Amino acid sequence: MRNLLMTVSYDGTEYFGFQTQPDGNTVQDYLEAAILGLTGEVVKIHGSGRTDAGVHAREQPFHVHTESRIPVDRWRMALNGRLPADIRVTDVQEVPMSFHARRSAKRKTYRFSINANRVPDVFNRRYQVHHPGRLNVENMQEGLKYLIGTHDYTSFASRHSTKASHVRTIYEAWIEVDRSGNYSGSHEQGIIHIFMTGSGFLQHMVRIIVGTLLQVGEGKRKPEDMKSILEAQDRAAAGPTAESKGLMLWEVLYEETDLTAGDLTELNNYET
């Protein structure tokens, strides 16, 4: 038995999220079907986390246990030939049997993209939420600062969350504004990217934070309101849940020792 860590990128527009759902049509379903077609094995893959319907991933790691002896450097091409065009395996690595894509993850980063120009971008409309109204980005950045640290994020979690604890840690949160693609004049606001890096995130957490930050940017709330919303530990205190299409799982990081510790087989110890 071998344990393979793979990284997949996907456009989540057409899918009901990463993790298998009763109605099917998830990224996990297609990956498991591709592995079945390649190896003949019925497997269950384990992702670094789940994503909501319509959410995208630049880097979503998952691991899978397999008895197949297919060399590591052959998996990527073989799986991509069996996957839809909007799902692509980008990396494959053999890891210790003790490695778990979710439990071993140390830091996860999400990016939420807002097109704040007057006209939406035709080519990126599936990955950006359009908000042509004026936004005070400085106030939004100030509001983000109140969320950094270890807190109970109940106010920013879905009411349907089943987690026993809503305590999480946000290590970093920042905003980048890209004005390089502006074509309608100097008054355009550009593309606003909101990044958050944490130990883990609750259901809808990033999207609710963004929905609340948009109210700060619109002047409907003050930056310091983010602190009182956090302390309320009440979903009703926060703003709306932002659209899923603006959200992308950006990066998941692991300790190098988790990737290499233990005895790996001599065969196929190669990262594509």
C-alpha positions as CSV (number, residue, x, y, z in Angstrom):
1,M,0.0,0.0,0.0
2,R,1.2,3.5,-0.9
3,N,0.1,6.9,0.1
4,L,0.0,9.5,-2.6
5,L,-0.4,13.3,-2.0
6,M,-1.8,15.0,-5.1
7,T,-2.6,18.6,-5.7
8,V,-5.6,19.6,-7.9
9,S,-6.7,22.8,-9.4
10,Y,-10.3,23.3,-10.5
11,D,-12.9,25.8,-11.7
12,G,-15.7,25.1,-9.2
13,T,-18.5,26.8,-11.3
14,E,-20.2,23.6,-12.4
15,Y,-19.7,21.6,-9.2
16,F,-21.3,21.2,-5.9
17,G,-18.0,21.6,-4.1
18,F,-15.0,19.4,-3.5
19,Q,-16.4,16.8,-1.1
20,T,-18.8,14.1,-2.2
21,Q,-22.5,15.0,-1.7
22,P,-25.6,12.9,-2.0
23,D,-26.5,14.4,-5.3
24,G,-23.1,13.8,-6.8
25,N,-21.3,16.2,-9.2
26,T,-18.4,17.0,-7.0
27,V,-14.7,17.3,-7.7
28,Q,-14.1,14.3,-5.4
29,D,-16.5,12.2,-7.5
30,Y,-14.6,12.9,-10.7
31,L,-11.2,12.3,-9.1
32,E,-12.3,9.0,-7.7
33,A,-13.8,7.9,-11.0
34,A,-10.6,8.8,-12.8
35,I,-8.5,6.7,-10.3
36,L,-10.9,3.8,-10.8
37,G,-10.5,4.1,-14.5
38,L,-6.7,4.2,-14.2
39,T,-6.1,1.5,-11.6
40,G,-9.4,-0.4,-11.2
41,E,-9.4,0.5,-7.5
42,V,-12.5,1.8,-5.7
43,V,-10.9,4.4,-3.4
44,K,-11.9,7.3,-1.2
45,I,-9.7,10.3,-1.4
46,H,-9.2,12.7,1.6
47,G,-9.0,16.4,0.8
48,S,-7.3,19.1,2.9
49,G,-10.8,20.5,3.4
50,R,-14.1,21.0,1.7
51,T,-15.1,23.9,-0.6
52,D,-18.7,25.1,-1.1
53,A,-20.5,24.8,-4.4
54,G,-19.1,27.3,-6.9
55,V,-15.8,27.8,-5.0
56,H,-12.6,27.4,-6.9
57,A,-9.2,26.0,-6.0
58,R,-5.7,27.0,-7.2
59,E,-4.2,24.4,-5.0
60,Q,-6.3,21.7,-3.2
61,P,-4.2,18.8,-1.8
62,F,-5.7,15.4,-1.2
63,H,-4.2,12.0,-0.4
64,V,-5.2,8.6,-1.6
65,H,-4.1,5.1,-0.5
66,T,-3.4,2.8,-3.5
67,E,-1.9,-0.6,-4.2
68,S,-1.1,0.4,-7.7
69,R,2.6,0.3,-8.8
70,I,2.2,3.0,-11.4
71,P,5.3,5.3,-11.2
72,V,4.6,8.6,-9.5
73,D,5.6,10.6,-12.5
74,R,2.9,8.9,-14.6
75,W,-0.1,9.7,-12.5
76,R,-0.6,13.3,-13.4
77,M,-0.8,12.8,-17.1
78,A,-2.8,9.6,-16.8
79,L,-5.4,11.2,-14.5
80,N,-5.7,14.4,-16.4
81,G,-6.6,12.4,-19.5
82,R,-9.6,11.1,-17.6
83,L,-10.8,14.3,-16.0
84,P,-13.0,17.1,-17.2
85,A,-11.1,20.1,-18.6
86,D,-11.9,22.3,-15.6
87,I,-10.2,19.8,-13.1
88,R,-6.5,19.3,-13.4
89,V,-4.0,17.4,-11.2
90,T,-0.9,19.5,-11.0
91,D,1.4,17.6,-8.7
92,V,1.9,14.1,-7.3
93,Q,4.2,13.0,-4.5
94,E,4.6,9.8,-2.4
95,V,4.3,10.5,1.3
96,P,4.4,8.4,4.5
97,M,1.3,6.3,5.3
98,S,0.9,8.5,8.4
99,F,0.3,11.6,6.3
100,H,-3.3,13.0,6.2
101,A,-4.1,15.9,3.8
102,R,-6.5,17.5,6.3
103,R,-5.1,16.6,9.7
104,S,-1.5,17.3,8.6
105,A,-2.3,20.8,7.2
106,K,-0.6,23.7,9.1
107,R,-1.8,26.8,7.2
108,K,-4.6,27.4,4.6
109,T,-4.9,30.5,2.5
110,Y,-8.0,31.7,0.7
111,R,-8.4,34.5,-1.7
112,F,-11.6,36.4,-2.4
113,S,-11.7,38.6,-5.5
114,I,-14.0,41.6,-6.0
115,N,-14.2,43.4,-9.4
116,A,-14.8,47.0,-8.2
117,N,-14.8,48.5,-11.7
118,R,-17.9,49.8,-13.4
119,V,-18.0,47.0,-15.9
120,P,-17.4,43.4,-15.0
121,D,-14.5,41.5,-16.7
122,V,-16.0,39.3,-19.4
123,F,-13.1,36.8,-19.1
124,N,-12.9,36.6,-15.3
125,R,-16.6,37.0,-14.4
126,R,-16.7,33.4,-13.1
127,Y,-14.0,34.2,-10.5
128,Q,-14.9,37.7,-9.4
129,V,-17.8,39.2,-7.6
130,H,-18.8,42.5,-9.3
131,H,-19.2,45.5,-7.0
132,P,-19.2,48.7,-9.0
133,G,-20.1,50.9,-6.1
134,R,-17.4,52.9,-4.3
135,L,-15.5,51.0,-1.6
136,N,-13.2,52.4,1.1
137,V,-10.4,49.8,0.9
138,E,-8.5,51.4,3.7
139,N,-11.4,50.9,6.1
140,M,-11.8,47.3,4.9
141,Q,-8.1,46.6,5.6
142,E,-8.5,48.2,9.1
143,G,-11.5,46.0,9.8
144,L,-9.6,42.9,8.9
145,K,-7.1,43.5,11.6
146,Y,-9.6,42.9,14.3
147,L,-10.0,39.3,13.1
148,I,-6.4,38.3,13.3
149,G,-5.5,36.0,16.2
150,T,-7.2,33.1,17.9
151,H,-10.9,33.7,18.4
152,D,-14.4,32.1,18.5
153,Y,-15.7,32.9,15.0
154,T,-19.3,31.9,15.5
155,S,-20.5,35.2,14.2
156,F,-18.8,34.4,10.9
157,A,-19.9,30.8,10.6
158,S,-22.9,29.3,8.9
159,R,-25.8,28.7,11.1
160,H,-25.7,25.1,9.8
161,S,-22.1,24.5,11.1
162,T,-21.8,21.2,12.9
163,K,-18.3,21.8,14.3
164,A,-18.0,21.3,18.1
165,S,-15.8,24.3,18.4
166,H,-15.7,27.5,16.4
167,V,-12.3,28.6,17.7
168,R,-9.8,29.1,14.9
169,T,-6.7,31.1,14.3
170,I,-6.2,33.6,11.5
171,Y,-2.5,34.2,11.2
172,E,-2.6,36.9,8.4
173,A,-5.2,38.8,6.5
174,W,-4.5,41.5,3.9
175,I,-5.8,43.2,0.8
176,E,-4.2,43.7,-2.5
177,V,-5.6,45.9,-5.3
178,D,-4.8,45.2,-8.9
179,R,-5.4,48.1,-11.3
180,S,-3.3,46.8,-14.1
181,G,-6.2,45.7,-16.2
182,N,-8.3,48.9,-16.0
183,Y,-9.5,50.1,-19.3
184,S,-12.3,52.5,-18.6
185,G,-10.4,55.4,-17.1
186,S,-8.5,56.5,-14.0
187,H,-11.6,56.5,-11.8
188,E,-11.9,52.7,-11.8
189,Q,-11.1,50.9,-8.5
190,G,-9.5,47.8,-9.9
191,I,-9.7,44.2,-8.7
192,I,-9.7,43.9,-4.9
193,H,-8.2,40.6,-3.6
194,I,-8.8,39.7,0.0
195,F,-6.4,37.1,1.4
196,M,-6.8,35.2,4.7
197,T,-4.4,32.6,6.1
198,G,-5.4,30.5,9.1
199,S,-5.2,27.2,10.8
200,G,-8.6,26.3,9.3
201,F,-11.9,27.9,8.4
202,L,-15.5,27.2,9.3
203,Q,-18.3,26.7,6.8
204,H,-18.9,30.0,4.9
205,M,-16.5,31.8,7.2
206,V,-14.5,33.6,4.6
207,R,-17.5,34.5,2.6
208,I,-19.3,35.9,5.6
209,I,-16.2,37.9,6.6
210,V,-16.1,39.3,3.1
211,G,-19.8,40.1,3.0
212,T,-19.3,42.1,6.3
213,L,-16.2,43.8,5.0
214,L,-18.1,45.0,2.0
215,Q,-20.5,46.7,4.3
216,V,-17.5,48.4,6.0
217,G,-16.2,49.4,2.5
218,E,-19.7,50.9,1.6
219,G,-19.7,52.9,4.8
220,K,-22.6,51.0,6.4
221,R,-20.4,49.8,9.2
222,K,-17.2,51.1,10.8
223,P,-13.9,49.2,10.8
224,E,-14.1,48.8,14.6
225,D,-17.5,47.1,14.3
226,M,-15.7,44.0,13.2
227,K,-14.4,43.6,16.8
228,S,-17.9,43.8,18.4
229,I,-19.3,41.5,15.7
230,L,-16.6,38.9,16.5
231,E,-17.2,39.2,20.3
232,A,-21.0,38.8,19.8
233,Q,-20.6,35.2,18.8
234,D,-23.9,35.5,16.9
235,R,-24.3,34.9,13.2
236,A,-27.0,37.6,13.1
237,A,-24.5,40.2,14.1
238,A,-22.5,39.8,10.9
239,G,-23.3,40.8,7.3
240,P,-24.5,38.7,4.4
241,T,-22.6,35.7,2.9
242,A,-20.7,36.8,-0.3
243,E,-21.2,34.9,-3.5
244,S,-19.2,31.7,-3.8
245,K,-17.7,32.4,-7.2
246,G,-15.3,35.1,-5.8
247,L,-13.6,32.6,-3.5
248,M,-10.6,30.4,-4.3
249,L,-8.6,28.1,-2.1
250,W,-5.2,29.5,-2.7
251,E,-2.7,27.4,-0.9
252,V,-2.3,24.7,1.8
253,L,1.0,24.3,3.6
254,Y,2.5,21.3,5.5
255,E,5.6,20.7,7.6
256,E,8.4,19.2,5.5
257,T,8.8,16.5,8.1
258,D,5.2,15.3,7.6
259,L,5.9,14.9,3.9
260,T,9.2,12.9,4.2
261,A,9.3,11.2,7.7
262,G,9.2,7.5,7.9
263,D,10.1,4.8,5.5
264,L,9.0,5.4,1.9
265,T,9.4,2.8,-0.8
266,E,12.5,3.3,-2.9
267,L,10.3,3.1,-6.0
268,N,8.6,6.2,-7.2
269,N,9.9,8.6,-4.6
270,Y,9.6,11.4,-7.2
271,E,7.7,14.6,-7.2
272,T,6.4,15.8,-10.6
